Amino acid sequence: MKSTPLAPPTNSLAQRDHAVLWHPYTQMQTAPLPIPIVRGEGSWLIAEDGTRYLDGIASWWVNLHGHAHPHIAARVSEQLHTLEHVIFAGFTHPTAVELAEQLLEILPHNQARVFYSDNGSTAVEVALKMVMQYFHNQGQPARRTFLCFRDSYHGDTFGAMSVSGRGAFTAPFGPYLFDVEFIDVPVPGREAEVLAQLDAVVARPDVAGFIFEPLLLGTAGMVTYSPEVLSELMRRCHRHGVLCIADEVMTGFGRTGPLFASEQLTEQPDIMCFSKGLTGGTMAMGLTTCTAAIYEAFLSEDRLKTLFHGHSYTANPIACAAALASMALTRSTECTEQRARITAAHAAFRQEIENQPGIRQVRHLGTMLAVEYDPGENTSYFSNLRDALYQLALDNRVVLRPLGNVVYLLPPYCTTNAELALLYSVLRQMRELVLSLTATPSHV
Ligand SMILES: *Cc1c(COP(=O)(O)O)cnc(C)c1O
């Protein structure tokens, strides 16, 4: 059988891509050609043909200070010419030490040690292994069950998938995932019910850890819940010796307003995971921090108590340099003001839109604003609604990535008021589109 001939070779970047690449979360048979981006500038992405797209989702939640930021670029360039990489077992280097020192200064004060890895999923894998081996090292291997939120997302590697909600993303891998205990997300009004769900399992002798996205579940559809109920869930875990893992991969570095979502809690996590905004969106890097008590459970004359985990690029100096540069920007007064300005603008827009027809709910936390559109009774358009919303944004030269009928903004902190106004205008147009699609035909 002859294979289908390829499209005639052209110089188009999108077509060359289409011939050789396989994109993440993309059905390659039906997806339109990717948009070739050749340059970034502040909140804008500039395409091969010169079209400028406003990056409303910080390039998958990673970019904090704008694209190709000169301060980060200078620091990375300097590091490239000084030390690009060194093995991190048996050796160390200045940027790794400096970054860990600076982080521990700003994290909740019980965090005592920093373990580097490559991305958000690996940061979660390390956290899970820390919990598993913490109990193993103390001769309590029976503590092996994790508690998680039913709709959570913690990454795409196997441990991270196992502690994530089960759904379309995990379906093909279901048989390979380890069992966990799910509780519902304690959204406003359901707090008591979820506390009771936790109580039903937390005292069991096999429960080891509770992993959660603090205050804001991203992939679940930007679902928010209160710091009070999370603190109470954690308090009940701690009462039974269950370790708490705050996955701040998305919420870290100012996304929810303060530097970390955990700052709003009255109970402190034992382990924390970071990635995404860690390097300001410049380099892939993850890290996991833990308390002194966890770290000390791995100290022994017995080599078998070592944490056996590491990646080739652990603590890559260039990534560390990018993180230091980004963190300096994040901690500046200017950035604090930028975040406050975006938060206030989101709050005002929420007031404007939340009670209008076509809107089911608006959720807002810090620099994140999510609009859940109401697809109404007429669900025949519902499956296509996501694609229609995505296209409407692109037609306005704005990059947004709807999660079903939820459209969220997660802009870089440098996004100006005029740029925010453009984002809000697209959200308004989306409401009109939803209304037109769901309008019931009048019965004549
Ligand atoms: C994105 C994300 C991850 C996974 O990070 P990757 O770098 O994509 O592997 C884990 N946890 C949360 C909360 C995330 O948002």
The ligand as a Gaussian input file, in Angstrom:
#p B3LYP/6-31G(d) Opt

LIG

0 1
 C        1.229000      22.696000      35.280000
 C        1.114000      22.086000      36.605000
 C        1.872000      20.961000      36.962000
 C        2.785000      20.266000      35.987000
 O        3.863000      21.075000      35.608000
 P        4.660000      20.750000      34.250000
 O        5.826000      21.667000      34.282000
 O        3.704000      21.035000      33.136000
 O        5.048000      19.322000      34.318000
 C        1.758000      20.469000      38.244000
 N        0.939000      21.038000      39.135000
 C        0.199000      22.128000      38.839000
 C       -0.673000      22.731000      39.888000
 C        0.248000      22.679000      37.556000
 O       -0.521000      23.734000      37.252000

